[in-house]
Amino acid sequence: MTAAGNNRVPTWERKARLFLCVFGLVLSVYALHVELSRESNPEYRAMCDLGESVSCSKVFTSRWGRGFGLVQFFVDKDSPLNQPNSVLGIIFYTLQLGLGLSVSTRAALFLVFSSWVSVAGSLYLASILAFVLGDFCMVCVSTYIINFALLFTNLKRKGALEGVKEKSG
């Protein structure tokens, strides 16, 4: 991946991936905490609830806060398959962090593919946030930014691996 092609991940990418994935994990765990706290206590007020139209707990506990609001059309609302979006985020950021340690082309392809899926999900949820819920969620918007940044990072890695492959082939 470096100019010499010695299969090492550049320092900027390691640091960026670590920061983005850890920040994404923290936000996802916080979102899960808010959702579970709100479900057990409807009076719970999260730090990110700043007003009527700036409320992450309102978003997390909406129908779109689980399975992107789509899974419930295929399974029961309370099915184990209809997980909170934050659980999907925890899985995604953990995979991004773990697979980011590999410099294989296959890992790079999966990282790019999963990033495109996360960006599509982010665009979908952002449109729900703005046009359906009429809310602003700082946690949500932060994860959307992280997902775009991870896509950029993963595209750079894929391009660098392809460049090394061309030079050695």
Secondary structure as UniProt FT lines:
FT   TURN            3..4
FT   HELIX           11..40
FT   TURN            42..43
FT   TURN            47..48
FT   TURN            52..53
FT   HELIX           56..60
FT   HELIX           63..65
FT   HELIX           67..69
FT   HELIX           71..73
FT   TURN            77..78
FT   TURN            80..81
FT   HELIX           85..99
FT   TURN            100..101
FT   HELIX           105..127
FT   HELIX           128..133
FT   HELIX           138..168
//
